[in-house]
Amino acid sequence: MTDMISDVPAIETPPVVKRTDPSSPPPQERASREVPPTDTAEISAIGQSLSRAPSDAEIRVEKVLAIREAIARGAYDTDEKLQSTIDRLRDVLLAPED
């Protein structure tokens, strides 16, 4: 069995760093005066449009469930219904803000 501890390199003492400029504050003081980084986020044009959509819109759960079932059966996706949905969505997204 080999001695695994002997394979570990020795830990060296880090060198001492001295300030050469006496007017410079110590690193601890500099760090406390730095402005902490901040997070930012950008919202896409689509996200901004969606945020303008009415938030008080009534959701008719029964209608949504019926449409989901029709879509699952392949019985809902007619061109007329798709175009009507696109038109209504466009009207909501492009409606002028109050």
Secondary structure, 3 states (H helix, E strand, C coil): CCCHHHHCCCCCCCCCCCCCCCCCCCHHHHHHHCCCCCCCCCCCHHHHHHHCCCCCCCCCHHHHHHHHHHHHHCCCCCHHHHHHHHHHHHHHHHCCCC
